[in-house]
């Protein structure tokens, strides 16, 4: 679980840069994320506030990994972000593949870390298996 806490703090810190870009430099946000779509300042601020919320979830969860509701909300925020970016790429075509790859890296790695330990329950996300053993029973001191 320590690795997950550190990962959430790193991701939360990186998201702060996106918040800055959303509010103060939408040109950089457009180049880094939505390179195939015109963006207005309203779009940038909306993206910024949404990212600020997910950043807050990352930090809160990093320091409260035992809070099941917060843990689940943070986990789902990564799934929602991944779904959002994939639909922007596949359906709305507002992102380039290189931009999708970058954001998918951060949104896609987190579920793997969450898959290690989910509040005492081991979840293997890749195989969609939920077993009843605790992390310590399954992985020893790795969690």
Number of C-alpha atoms within 10 A of each C-alpha: 20 12 14 21 19 15 19 23 20 15 17 23 15 13 20 17 14 25 24 19 20 26 18 15 15 24 17 15 22 20 14 18 22 22 19 15 14 10 14 12 14 12 13 23 19 15 19 24 16 14 22 20 15 21 25 18 19 29 20 19 24 24 14 13 18 14 12 13 11 17 21 15 15 24 21 13 19 20 15 13 18 19 14 11 23 19 14 18 18 13 9 12 16 19 23 18 14 12 16 20 16 13 16 18 11 16 21 16 13 19 19 15 19 22 19 22 21 21 17 16 18 23 23 17 14 9 7 9 10 12 12 12 13 16 21 14 12 16 13 9 9 12 17
